[in-house]
Amino acid sequence: MNFRWRRALYRVARAEGPERIAAEWWRQLPGEEEAPTRDYYRIEDSEGRRYWLYRQGLYSSASQAAPRWFMHGVFA
């Protein structure tokens, strides 16, 4: 697997996850749209650099938009 970030392609060597973080259902107001679910992954590339990525949204949900991927952070 690979991922692209800042126009560079990175080869995934190891991955851990997902760790799901769902919206706080008790804070949702009646009639308000539900916040997308986030699945976090810890990724290590072929050169040993580590990243924290997340996917916002679910692939199986036909009612929501297609999921999107984001870079949450880089480990030092």
mmCIF file of the N, C-alpha and C atoms, coordinates in Angstrom:
data_MODEL
# 
_entry.id   MODEL 
# 
loop_
_atom_site.group_PDB 
_atom_site.id 
_atom_site.type_symbol 
_atom_site.label_atom_id 
_atom_site.label_alt_id 
_atom_site.label_comp_id 
_atom_site.label_asym_id 
_atom_site.label_entity_id 
_atom_site.label_seq_id 
_atom_site.pdbx_PDB_ins_code 
_atom_site.Cartn_x 
_atom_site.Cartn_y 
_atom_site.Cartn_z 
_atom_site.occupancy 
_atom_site.B_iso_or_equiv 
_atom_site.pdbx_formal_charge 
_atom_site.auth_seq_id 
_atom_site.auth_comp_id 
_atom_site.auth_asym_id 
_atom_site.auth_atom_id 
_atom_site.pdbx_PDB_model_num 
ATOM 1   N N  . MET A 1 1  ? 0.839   -1.179 0.000  1.00 0.00 ? 1  MET A N  1 
ATOM 2   C CA . MET A 1 1  ? 0.000   0.000  0.000  1.00 0.00 ? 1  MET A CA 1 
ATOM 3   C C  . MET A 1 1  ? 0.882   1.241  0.000  1.00 0.00 ? 1  MET A C  1 
ATOM 4   N N  . ASN A 1 2  ? 0.335   2.297  -0.510 1.00 0.00 ? 2  ASN A N  1 
ATOM 5   C CA . ASN A 1 2  ? 1.021   3.581  -0.575 1.00 0.00 ? 2  ASN A CA 1 
ATOM 6   C C  . ASN A 1 2  ? 0.069   4.684  -0.157 1.00 0.00 ? 2  ASN A C  1 
ATOM 7   N N  . PHE A 1 3  ? 0.632   5.837  0.202  1.00 0.00 ? 3  PHE A N  1 
ATOM 8   C CA . PHE A 1 3  ? -0.175  7.037  0.364  1.00 0.00 ? 3  PHE A CA 1 
ATOM 9   C C  . PHE A 1 3  ? 0.618   8.220  -0.168 1.00 0.00 ? 3  PHE A C  1 
ATOM 10  N N  . ARG A 1 4  ? -0.113  9.232  -0.582 1.00 0.00 ? 4  ARG A N  1 
ATOM 11  C CA . ARG A 1 4  ? 0.503   10.432 -1.137 1.00 0.00 ? 4  ARG A CA 1 
ATOM 12  C C  . ARG A 1 4  ? 0.246   11.585 -0.176 1.00 0.00 ? 4  ARG A C  1 
ATOM 13  N N  . TRP A 1 5  ? 1.315   12.330 0.119  1.00 0.00 ? 5  TRP A N  1 
ATOM 14  C CA . TRP A 1 5  ? 1.204   13.491 0.984  1.00 0.00 ? 5  TRP A CA 1 
ATOM 15  C C  . TRP A 1 5  ? 2.177   14.549 0.490  1.00 0.00 ? 5  TRP A C  1 
ATOM 16  N N  . ARG A 1 6  ? 1.686   15.756 0.318  1.00 0.00 ? 6  ARG A N  1 
ATOM 17  C CA . ARG A 1 6  ? 2.484   16.872 -0.195 1.00 0.00 ? 6  ARG A CA 1 
ATOM 18  C C  . ARG A 1 6  ? 3.203   16.496 -1.490 1.00 0.00 ? 6  ARG A C  1 
ATOM 19  N N  . ARG A 1 7  ? 2.451   15.861 -2.377 1.00 0.00 ? 7  ARG A N  1 
ATOM 20  C CA . ARG A 1 7  ? 2.900   15.460 -3.723 1.00 0.00 ? 7  ARG A CA 1 
ATOM 21  C C  . ARG A 1 7  ? 3.978   14.388 -3.739 1.00 0.00 ? 7  ARG A C  1 
ATOM 22  N N  . ALA A 1 8  ? 4.292   13.796 -2.592 1.00 0.00 ? 8  ALA A N  1 
ATOM 23  C CA . ALA A 1 8  ? 5.276   12.710 -2.538 1.00 0.00 ? 8  ALA A CA 1 
ATOM 24  C C  . ALA A 1 8  ? 4.545   11.402 -2.245 1.00 0.00 ? 8  ALA A C  1 
ATOM 25  N N  . LEU A 1 9  ? 5.038   10.314 -2.816 1.00 0.00 ? 9  LEU A N  1 
ATOM 26  C CA . LEU A 1 9  ? 4.447   8.993  -2.622 1.00 0.00 ? 9  LEU A CA 1 
ATOM 27  C C  . LEU A 1 9  ? 5.255   8.244  -1.562 1.00 0.00 ? 9  LEU A C  1 
ATOM 28  N N  . TYR A 1 10 ? 4.564   7.658  -0.582 1.00 0.00 ? 10 TYR A N  1 
ATOM 29  C CA . TYR A 1 10 ? 5.209   6.928  0.506  1.00 0.00 ? 10 TYR A CA 1 
ATOM 30  C C  . TYR A 1 10 ? 4.727   5.477  0.481  1.00 0.00 ? 10 TYR A C  1 
ATOM 31  N N  . ARG A 1 11 ? 5.652   4.547  0.604  1.00 0.00 ? 11 ARG A N  1 
ATOM 32  C CA . ARG A 1 11 ? 5.317   3.121  0.645  1.00 0.00 ? 11 ARG A CA 1 
ATOM 33  C C  . ARG A 1 11 ? 5.105   2.716  2.105  1.00 0.00 ? 11 ARG A C  1 
ATOM 34  N N  . VAL A 1 12 ? 3.957   2.111  2.398  1.00 0.00 ? 12 VAL A N  1 
ATOM 35  C CA . VAL A 1 12 ? 3.620   1.698  3.754  1.00 0.00 ? 12 VAL A CA 1 
ATOM 36  C C  . VAL A 1 12 ? 4.323   0.379  4.062  1.00 0.00 ? 12 VAL A C  1 
ATOM 37  N N  . ALA A 1 13 ? 5.089   0.356  5.159  1.00 0.00 ? 13 ALA A N  1 
ATOM 38  C CA . ALA A 1 13 ? 5.757   -0.862 5.607  1.00 0.00 ? 13 ALA A CA 1 
ATOM 39  C C  . ALA A 1 13 ? 4.946   -1.544 6.713  1.00 0.00 ? 13 ALA A C  1 
ATOM 40  N N  . ARG A 1 14 ? 4.380   -0.734 7.614  1.00 0.00 ? 14 ARG A N  1 
ATOM 41  C CA . ARG A 1 14 ? 3.578   -1.255 8.727  1.00 0.00 ? 14 ARG A CA 1 
ATOM 42  C C  . ARG A 1 14 ? 2.406   -0.301 8.970  1.00 0.00 ? 14 ARG A C  1 
ATOM 43  N N  . ALA A 1 15 ? 1.319   -0.885 9.487  1.00 0.00 ? 15 ALA A N  1 
ATOM 44  C CA . ALA A 1 15 ? 0.150   -0.073 9.826  1.00 0.00 ? 15 ALA A CA 1 
ATOM 45  C C  . ALA A 1 15 ? -0.542  -0.676 11.036 1.00 0.00 ? 15 ALA A C  1 
ATOM 46  N N  . GLU A 1 16 ? -1.018  0.184  11.909 1.00 0.00 ? 16 GLU A N  1 
ATOM 47  C CA . GLU A 1 16 ? -1.828  -0.216 13.061 1.00 0.00 ? 16 GLU A CA 1 
ATOM 48  C C  . GLU A 1 16 ? -3.132  0.547  13.010 1.00 0.00 ? 16 GLU A C  1 
ATOM 49  N N  . GLY A 1 17 ? -4.216  -0.139 13.264 1.00 0.00 ? 17 GLY A N  1 
ATOM 50  C CA . GLY A 1 17 ? -5.506  0.535  13.281 1.00 0.00 ? 17 GLY A CA 1 
ATOM 51  C C  . GLY A 1 17 ? -6.549  -0.340 12.626 1.00 0.00 ? 17 GLY A C  1 
ATOM 52  N N  . PRO A 1 18 ? -7.732  0.130  12.563 1.00 0.00 ? 18 PRO A N  1 
ATOM 53  C CA . PRO A 1 18 ? -8.169  1.472  12.915 1.00 0.00 ? 18 PRO A CA 1 
ATOM 54  C C  . PRO A 1 18 ? -8.496  1.607  14.397 1.00 0.00 ? 18 PRO A C  1 
ATOM 55  N N  . GLU A 1 19 ? -8.430  2.838  14.867 1.00 0.00 ? 19 GLU A N  1 
ATOM 56  C CA . GLU A 1 19 ? -8.927  3.221  16.181 1.00 0.00 ? 19 GLU A CA 1 
ATOM 57  C C  . GLU A 1 19 ? -10.043 4.212  15.900 1.00 0.00 ? 19 GLU A C  1 
ATOM 58  N N  . ARG A 1 20 ? -11.257 3.797  16.169 1.00 0.00 ? 20 ARG A N  1 
ATOM 59  C CA . ARG A 1 20 ? -12.425 4.595  15.798 1.00 0.00 ? 20 ARG A CA 1 
ATOM 60  C C  . ARG A 1 20 ? -12.755 5.637  16.857 1.00 0.00 ? 20 ARG A C  1 
ATOM 61  N N  . ILE A 1 21 ? -12.971 6.850  16.391 1.00 0.00 ? 21 ILE A N  1 
ATOM 62  C CA . ILE A 1 21 ? -13.432 7.931  17.245 1.00 0.00 ? 21 ILE A CA 1 
ATOM 63  C C  . ILE A 1 21 ? -14.722 8.441  16.630 1.00 0.00 ? 21 ILE A C  1 
ATOM 64  N N  . ALA A 1 22 ? -15.812 8.212  17.326 1.00 0.00 ? 22 ALA A N  1 
ATOM 65  C CA . ALA A 1 22 ? -17.131 8.593  16.817 1.00 0.00 ? 22 ALA A CA 1 
ATOM 66  C C  . ALA A 1 22 ? -17.559 9.924  17.423 1.00 0.00 ? 22 ALA A C  1 
ATOM 67  N N  . ALA A 1 23 ? -18.547 10.513 16.810 1.00 0.00 ? 23 ALA A N  1 
ATOM 68  C CA . ALA A 1 23 ? -19.079 11.792 17.296 1.00 0.00 ? 23 ALA A CA 1 
ATOM 69  C C  . ALA A 1 23 ? -19.716 11.599 18.666 1.00 0.00 ? 23 ALA A C  1 
ATOM 70  N N  . GLU A 1 24 ? -19.768 12.657 19.451 1.00 0.00 ? 24 GLU A N  1 
ATOM 71  C CA . GLU A 1 24 ? -20.396 12.627 20.771 1.00 0.00 ? 24 GLU A CA 1 
ATOM 72  C C  . GLU A 1 24 ? -21.905 12.704 20.588 1.00 0.00 ? 24 GLU A C  1 
ATOM 73  N N  . TRP A 1 25 ? -22.552 11.551 20.551 1.00 0.00 ? 25 TRP A N  1 
ATOM 74  C CA . TRP A 1 25 ? -23.965 11.486 20.225 1.00 0.00 ? 25 TRP A CA 1 
ATOM 75  C C  . TRP A 1 25 ? -24.818 12.285 21.202 1.00 0.00 ? 25 TRP A C  1 
ATOM 76  N N  . TRP A 1 26 ? -24.379 12.439 22.442 1.00 0.00 ? 26 TRP A N  1 
ATOM 77  C CA . TRP A 1 26 ? -25.179 13.150 23.431 1.00 0.00 ? 26 TRP A CA 1 
ATOM 78  C C  . TRP A 1 26 ? -25.174 14.664 23.209 1.00 0.00 ? 26 TRP A C  1 
ATOM 79  N N  . ARG A 1 27 ? -24.261 15.154 22.337 1.00 0.00 ? 27 ARG A N  1 
ATOM 80  C CA . ARG A 1 27 ? -24.205 16.587 22.049 1.00 0.00 ? 27 ARG A CA 1 
ATOM 81  C C  . ARG A 1 27 ? -24.961 16.957 20.771 1.00 0.00 ? 27 ARG A C  1 
ATOM 82  N N  . GLN A 1 28 ? -25.415 15.970 20.037 1.00 0.00 ? 28 GLN A N  1 
ATOM 83  C CA . GLN A 1 28 ? -26.095 16.229 18.766 1.00 0.00 ? 28 GLN A CA 1 
ATOM 84  C C  . GLN A 1 28 ? -27.494 16.784 19.027 1.00 0.00 ? 28 GLN A C  1 
ATOM 85  N N  . LEU A 1 29 ? -27.799 17.893 18.394 1.00 0.00 ? 29 LEU A N  1 
ATOM 86  C CA . LEU A 1 29 ? -29.110 18.518 18.539 1.00 0.00 ? 29 LEU A CA 1 
ATOM 87  C C  . LEU A 1 29 ? -30.111 17.872 17.581 1.00 0.00 ? 29 LEU A C  1 
ATOM 88  N N  . PRO A 1 30 ? -31.397 17.847 17.943 1.00 0.00 ? 30 PRO A N  1 
ATOM 89  C CA . PRO A 1 30 ? -32.403 17.277 17.046 1.00 0.00 ? 30 PRO A CA 1 
ATOM 90  C C  . PRO A 1 30 ? -32.382 17.988 15.691 1.00 0.00 ? 30 PRO A C  1 
ATOM 91  N N  . GLY A 1 31 ? -32.379 17.221 14.623 1.00 0.00 ? 31 GLY A N  1 
ATOM 92  C CA . GLY A 1 31 ? -32.371 17.770 13.275 1.00 0.00 ? 31 GLY A CA 1 
ATOM 93  C C  . GLY A 1 31 ? -30.979 18.114 12.765 1.00 0.00 ? 31 GLY A C  1 
ATOM 94  N N  . GLU A 1 32 ? -29.966 18.049 13.618 1.00 0.00 ? 32 GLU A N  1 
ATOM 95  C CA . GLU A 1 32 ? -28.587 18.343 13.214 1.00 0.00 ? 32 GLU A CA 1 
ATOM 96  C C  . GLU A 1 32 ? -27.975 17.125 12.540 1.00 0.00 ? 32 GLU A C  1 
ATOM 97  N N  . GLU A 1 33 ? -27.185 17.369 11.500 1.00 0.00 ? 33 GLU A N  1 
ATOM 98  C CA . GLU A 1 33 ? -26.539 16.269 10.783 1.00 0.00 ? 33 GLU A CA 1 
ATOM 99  C C  . GLU A 1 33 ? -25.463 15.625 11.666 1.00 0.00 ? 33 GLU A C  1 
ATOM 100 N N  . GLU A 1 34 ? -25.394 14.304 11.604 1.00 0.00 ? 34 GLU A N  1 
ATOM 101 C CA . GLU A 1 34 ? -24.414 13.561 12.405 1.00 0.00 ? 34 GLU A CA 1 
ATOM 102 C C  . GLU A 1 34 ? -22.997 13.810 11.876 1.00 0.00 ? 34 GLU A C  1 
ATOM 103 N N  . ALA A 1 35 ? -22.047 14.038 12.776 1.00 0.00 ? 35 ALA A N  1 
ATOM 104 C CA . ALA A 1 35 ? -20.647 14.257 12.380 1.00 0.00 ? 35 ALA A CA 1 
ATOM 105 C C  . ALA A 1 35 ? -20.068 12.946 11.852 1.00 0.00 ? 35 ALA A C  1 
ATOM 106 N N  . PRO A 1 36 ? -19.217 13.004 10.833 1.00 0.00 ? 36 PRO A N  1 
ATOM 107 C CA . PRO A 1 36 ? -18.643 11.785 10.272 1.00 0.00 ? 36 PRO A CA 1 
ATOM 108 C C  . PRO A 1 36 ? -17.744 11.053 11.269 1.00 0.00 ? 36 PRO A C  1 
ATOM 109 N N  . THR A 1 37 ? -17.733 9.746  11.181 1.00 0.00 ? 37 THR A N  1 
ATOM 110 C CA . THR A 1 37 ? -16.870 8.911  12.007 1.00 0.00 ? 37 THR A CA 1 
ATOM 111 C C  . THR A 1 37 ? -15.436 9.035  11.520 1.00 0.00 ? 37 THR A C  1 
ATOM 112 N N  . ARG A 1 38 ? -14.481 8.991  12.445 1.00 0.00 ? 38 ARG A N  1 
ATOM 113 C CA . ARG A 1 38 ? -13.070 9.019  12.086 1.00 0.00 ? 38 ARG A CA 1 
ATOM 114 C C  . ARG A 1 38 ? -12.400 7.719  12.522 1.00 0.00 ? 38 ARG A C  1 
ATOM 115 N N  . ASP A 1 39 ? -11.632 7.131  11.615 1.00 0.00 ? 39 ASP A N  1 
ATOM 116 C CA . ASP A 1 39 ? -10.813 5.953  11.910 1.00 0.00 ? 39 ASP A CA 1 
ATOM 117 C C  . ASP A 1 39 ? -9.350  6.362  11.793 1.00 0.00 ? 39 ASP A C  1 
ATOM 118 N N  . TYR A 1 40 ? -8.611  6.255  12.898 1.00 0.00 ? 40 TYR A N  1 
ATOM 119 C CA . TYR A 1 40 ? -7.204  6.664  12.941 1.00 0.00 ? 40 TYR A CA 1 
ATOM 120 C C  . TYR A 1 40 ? -6.287  5.466  12.724 1.00 0.00 ? 40 TYR A C  1 
ATOM 121 N N  . TYR A 1 41 ? -5.183  5.707  12.009 1.00 0.00 ? 41 TYR A N  1 
ATOM 122 C CA . TYR A 1 41 ? -4.191  4.669  11.716 1.00 0.00 ? 41 TYR A CA 1 
ATOM 123 C C  . TYR A 1 41 ? -2.798  5.216  12.017 1.00 0.00 ? 41 TYR A C  1 
ATOM 124 N N  . ARG A 1 42 ? -1.943  4.373  12.606 1.00 0.00 ? 42 ARG A N  1 
ATOM 125 C CA . ARG A 1 42 ? -0.530  4.693  12.778 1.00 0.00 ? 42 ARG A CA 1 
ATOM 126 C C  . ARG A 1 42 ? 0.224   3.976  11.671 1.00 0.00 ? 42 ARG A C  1 
ATOM 127 N N  . ILE A 1 43 ? 0.946   4.723  10.872 1.00 0.00 ? 43 ILE A N  1 
ATOM 128 C CA . ILE A 1 43 ? 1.599   4.209  9.669  1.00 0.00 ? 43 ILE A CA 1 
ATOM 129 C C  . ILE A 1 43 ? 3.104   4.395  9.780  1.00 0.00 ? 43 ILE A C  1 
ATOM 130 N N  . GLU A 1 44 ? 3.857   3.392  9.342  1.00 0.00 ? 44 GLU A N  1 
ATOM 131 C CA . GLU A 1 44 ? 5.305   3.521  9.208  1.00 0.00 ? 44 GLU A CA 1 
ATOM 132 C C  . GLU A 1 44 ? 5.655   3.268  7.749  1.00 0.00 ? 44 GLU A C  1 
ATOM 133 N N  . ASP A 1 45 ? 6.446   4.172  7.162  1.00 0.00 ? 45 ASP A N  1 
ATOM 134 C CA . ASP A 1 45 ? 6.816   3.986  5.761  1.00 0.00 ? 45 ASP A CA 1 
ATOM 135 C C  . ASP A 1 45 ? 8.078   3.135  5.643  1.00 0.00 ? 45 ASP A C  1 
ATOM 136 N N  . SER A 1 46 ? 8.489   2.854  4.415  1.00 0.00 ? 46 SER A N  1 
ATOM 137 C CA . SER A 1 46 ? 9.623   1.963  4.162  1.00 0.00 ? 46 SER A CA 1 
ATOM 138 C C  . SER A 1 46 ? 10.954  2.526  4.655  1.00 0.00 ? 46 SER A C  1 
ATOM 139 N N  . GLU A 1 47 ? 10.992  3.832  4.966  1.00 0.00 ? 47 GLU A N  1 
ATOM 140 C CA . GLU A 1 47 ? 12.220  4.447  5.481  1.00 0.00 ? 47 GLU A CA 1 
ATOM 141 C C  . GLU A 1 47 ? 12.174  4.658  6.990  1.00 0.00 ? 47 GLU A C  1 
ATOM 142 N N  . GLY A 1 48 ? 11.152  4.131  7.651  1.00 0.00 ? 48 GLY A N  1 
ATOM 143 C CA . GLY A 1 48 ? 11.063  4.186  9.104  1.00 0.00 ? 48 GLY A CA 1 
ATOM 144 C C  . GLY A 1 48 ? 10.373  5.420  9.664  1.00 0.00 ? 48 GLY A C  1 
ATOM 145 N N  . ARG A 1 49 ? 9.886   6.314  8.811  1.00 0.00 ? 49 ARG A N  1 
ATOM 146 C CA . ARG A 1 49 ? 9.156   7.490  9.295  1.00 0.00 ? 49 ARG A CA 1 
ATOM 147 C C  . ARG A 1 49 ? 7.738   7.079  9.682  1.00 0.00 ? 49 ARG A C  1 
ATOM 148 N N  . ARG A 1 50 ? 7.207   7.728  10.728 1.00 0.00 ? 50 ARG A N  1 
ATOM 149 C CA . ARG A 1 50 ? 5.889   7.350  11.226 1.00 0.00 ? 50 ARG A CA 1 
ATOM 150 C C  . ARG A 1 50 ? 4.909   8.510  11.123 1.00 0.00 ? 50 ARG A C  1 
ATOM 151 N N  . TYR A 1 51 ? 3.659   8.159  10.782 1.00 0.00 ? 51 TYR A N  1 
ATOM 152 C CA . TYR A 1 51 ? 2.611   9.134  10.518 1.00 0.00 ? 51 TYR A CA 1 
ATOM 153 C C  . TYR A 1 51 ? 1.336   8.711  11.234 1.00 0.00 ? 51 TYR A C  1 
ATOM 154 N N  . TRP A 1 52 ? 0.468   9.687  11.421 1.00 0.00 ? 52 TRP A N  1 
ATOM 155 C CA . TRP A 1 52 ? -0.845  9.435  11.999 1.00 0.00 ? 52 TRP A CA 1 
ATOM 156 C C  . TRP A 1 52 ? -1.866  9.932  10.988 1.00 0.00 ? 52 TRP A C  1 
ATOM 157 N N  . LEU A 1 53 ? -2.572  9.003  10.341 1.00 0.00 ? 53 LEU A N  1 
ATOM 158 C CA . LEU A 1 53 ? -3.564  9.324  9.315  1.00 0.00 ? 53 LEU A CA 1 
ATOM 159 C C  . LEU A 1 53 ? -4.951  8.996  9.842  1.00 0.00 ? 53 LEU A C  1 
ATOM 160 N N  . TYR A 1 54 ? -5.950  9.672  9.294  1.00 0.00 ? 54 TYR A N  1 
ATOM 161 C CA . TYR A 1 54 ? -7.311  9.257  9.610  1.00 0.00 ? 54 TYR A CA 1 
ATOM 162 C C  . TYR A 1 54 ? -8.194  9.336  8.379  1.00 0.00 ? 54 TYR A C  1 
ATOM 163 N N  . ARG A 1 55 ? -9.198  8.467  8.400  1.00 0.00 ? 55 ARG A N  1 
ATOM 164 C CA . ARG A 1 55 ? -10.219 8.446  7.355  1.00 0.00 ? 55 ARG A CA 1 
ATOM 165 C C  . ARG A 1 55 ? -11.490 9.014  7.969  1.00 0.00 ? 55 ARG A C  1 
ATOM 166 N N  . GLN A 1 56 ? -12.060 10.018 7.331  1.00 0.00 ? 56 GLN A N  1 
ATOM 167 C CA . GLN A 1 56 ? -13.294 10.626 7.807  1.00 0.00 ? 56 GLN A CA 1 
ATOM 168 C C  . GLN A 1 56 ? -14.435 10.113 6.959  1.00 0.00 ? 56 GLN A C  1 
ATOM 169 N N  . GLY A 1 57 ? -15.377 9.432  7.601  1.00 0.00 ? 57 GLY A N  1 
ATOM 170 C CA . GLY A 1 57 ? -16.506 8.839  6.898  1.00 0.00 ? 57 GLY A CA 1 
ATOM 171 C C  . GLY A 1 57 ? -16.314 7.343  6.731  1.00 0.00 ? 57 GLY A C  1 
ATOM 172 N N  . LEU A 1 58 ? -17.369 6.681  6.315  1.00 0.00 ? 58 LEU A N  1 
ATOM 173 C CA . LEU A 1 58 ? -17.354 5.227  6.162  1.00 0.00 ? 58 LEU A CA 1 
ATOM 174 C C  . LEU A 1 58 ? -17.636 4.850  4.713  1.00 0.00 ? 58 LEU A C  1 
ATOM 175 N N  . TYR A 1 59 ? -17.020 3.783  4.246  1.00 0.00 ? 59 TYR A N  1 
ATOM 176 C CA . TYR A 1 59 ? -17.258 3.310  2.884  1.00 0.00 ? 59 TYR A CA 1 
ATOM 177 C C  . TYR A 1 59 ? -18.623 2.664  2.739  1.00 0.00 ? 59 TYR A C  1 
ATOM 178 N N  . SER A 1 60 ? -19.135 2.059  3.800  1.00 0.00 ? 60 SER A N  1 
ATOM 179 C CA . SER A 1 60 ? -20.384 1.304  3.703  1.00 0.00 ? 60 SER A CA 1 
ATOM 180 C C  . SER A 1 60 ? -21.635 2.167  3.786  1.00 0.00 ? 60 SER A C  1 
ATOM 181 N N  . SER A 1 61 ? -21.493 3.430  4.106  1.00 0.00 ? 61 SER A N  1 
ATOM 182 C CA . SER A 1 61 ? -22.655 4.292  4.278  1.00 0.00 ? 61 SER A CA 1 
ATOM 183 C C  . SER A 1 61 ? -23.051 4.942  2.952  1.00 0.00 ? 61 SER A C  1 
ATOM 184 N N  . ALA A 1 62 ? -24.181 4.516  2.418  1.00 0.00 ? 62 ALA A N  1 
ATOM 185 C CA . ALA A 1 62 ? -24.641 5.050  1.133  1.00 0.00 ? 62 ALA A CA 1 
ATOM 186 C C  . ALA A 1 62 ? -25.220 6.456  1.273  1.00 0.00 ? 62 ALA A C  1 
ATOM 187 N N  . SER A 1 63 ? -25.659 6.813  2.475  1.00 0.00 ? 63 SER A N  1 
ATOM 188 C CA . SER A 1 63 ? -26.286 8.116  2.669  1.00 0.00 ? 63 SER A CA 1 
ATOM 189 C C  . SER A 1 63 ? -25.275 9.253  2.822  1.00 0.00 ? 63 SER A C  1 
ATOM 190 N N  . GLN A 1 64 ? -24.010 8.933  3.133  1.00 0.00 ? 64 GLN A N  1 
ATOM 191 C CA . GLN A 1 64 ? -22.999 9.966  3.328  1.00 0.00 ? 64 GLN A CA 1 
ATOM 192 C C  . GLN A 1 64 ? -22.090 10.058 2.113  1.00 0.00 ? 64 GLN A C  1 
ATOM 193 N N  . ALA A 1 65 ? -21.337 11.139 2.046  1.00 0.00 ? 65 ALA A N  1 
ATOM 194 C CA . ALA A 1 65 ? -20.357 11.314 0.971  1.00 0.00 ? 65 ALA A CA 1 
ATOM 195 C C  . ALA A 1 65 ? -19.233 10.287 1.125  1.00 0.00 ? 65 ALA A C  1 
ATOM 196 N N  . ALA A 1 66 ? -18.490 10.087 0.053  1.00 0.00 ? 66 ALA A N  1 
ATOM 197 C CA . ALA A 1 66 ? -17.369 9.141  0.090  1.00 0.00 ? 66 ALA A CA 1 
ATOM 198 C C  . ALA A 1 66 ? -16.371 9.581  1.154  1.00 0.00 ? 66 ALA A C  1 
ATOM 199 N N  . PRO A 1 67 ? -15.737 8.619  1.841  1.00 0.00 ? 67 PRO A N  1 
ATOM 200 C CA . PRO A 1 67 ? -14.772 8.986  2.877  1.00 0.00 ? 67 PRO A CA 1 
ATOM 201 C C  . PRO A 1 67 ? -13.563 9.705  2.300  1.00 0.00 ? 67 PRO A C  1 
ATOM 202 N N  . ARG A 1 68 ? -12.933 10.523 3.146  1.00 0.00 ? 68 ARG A N  1 
ATOM 203 C CA . ARG A 1 68 ? -11.735 11.266 2.754  1.00 0.00 ? 68 ARG A CA 1 
ATOM 204 C C  . ARG A 1 68 ? -10.622 10.949 3.751  1.00 0.00 ? 68 ARG A C  1 
ATOM 205 N N  . TRP A 1 69 ? -9.383  11.016 3.283  1.00 0.00 ? 69 TRP A N  1 
ATOM 206 C CA . TRP A 1 69 ? -8.214  10.728 4.111  1.00 0.00 ? 69 TRP A CA 1 
ATOM 207 C C  . TRP A 1 69 ? -7.465  12.014 4.427  1.00 0.00 ? 69 TRP A C  1 
ATOM 208 N N  . PHE A 1 70 ? -6.917  12.096 5.653  1.00 0.00 ? 70 PHE A N  1 
ATOM 209 C CA . PHE A 1 70 ? -6.202  13.281 6.109  1.00 0.00 ? 70 PHE A CA 1 
ATOM 210 C C  . PHE A 1 70 ? -4.954  12.879 6.891  1.00 0.00 ? 70 PHE A C  1 
ATOM 211 N N  . MET A 1 71 ? -3.947  13.741 6.855  1.00 0.00 ? 71 MET A N  1 
ATOM 212 C CA . MET A 1 71 ? -2.755  13.586 7.687  1.00 0.00 ? 71 MET A CA 1 
ATOM 213 C C  . MET A 1 71 ? -3.042  14.317 8.995  1.00 0.00 ? 71 MET A C  1 
ATOM 214 N N  . HIS A 1 72 ? -3.004  13.586 10.107 1.00 0.00 ? 72 HIS A N  1 
ATOM 215 C CA . HIS A 1 72 ? -3.256  14.195 11.396 1.00 0.00 ? 72 HIS A CA 1 
ATOM 216 C C  . HIS A 1 72 ? -1.962  14.648 12.060 1.00 0.00 ? 72 HIS A C  1 
ATOM 217 N N  . GLY A 1 73 ? -0.875  13.901 11.809 1.00 0.00 ? 73 GLY A N  1 
ATOM 218 C CA . GLY A 1 73 ? 0.394   14.289 12.422 1.00 0.00 ? 73 GLY A CA 1 
ATOM 219 C C  . GLY A 1 73 ? 1.543   13.416 11.968 1.00 0.00 ? 73 GLY A C  1 
ATOM 220 N N  . VAL A 1 74 ? 2.747   13.870 12.313 1.00 0.00 ? 74 VAL A N  1 
ATOM 221 C CA . VAL A 1 74 ? 3.981   13.155 12.024 1.00 0.00 ? 74 VAL A CA 1 
ATOM 222 C C  . VAL A 1 74 ? 4.677   12.912 13.351 1.00 0.00 ? 74 VAL A C  1 
ATOM 223 N N  . PHE A 1 75 ? 5.128   11.692 13.588 1.00 0.00 ? 75 PHE A N  1 
ATOM 224 C CA . PHE A 1 75 ? 5.839   11.376 14.823 1.00 0.00 ? 75 PHE A CA 1 
ATOM 225 C C  . PHE A 1 75 ? 7.305   11.740 14.696 1.00 0.00 ? 75 PHE A C  1 
ATOM 226 N N  . ALA A 1 76 ? 7.874   12.288 15.749 1.00 0.00 ? 76 ALA A N  1 
ATOM 227 C CA . ALA A 1 76 ? 9.287   12.680 15.743 1.00 0.00 ? 76 ALA A CA 1 
ATOM 228 C C  . ALA A 1 76 ? 10.179  11.476 16.038 1.00 0.00 ? 76 ALA A C  1 
# 
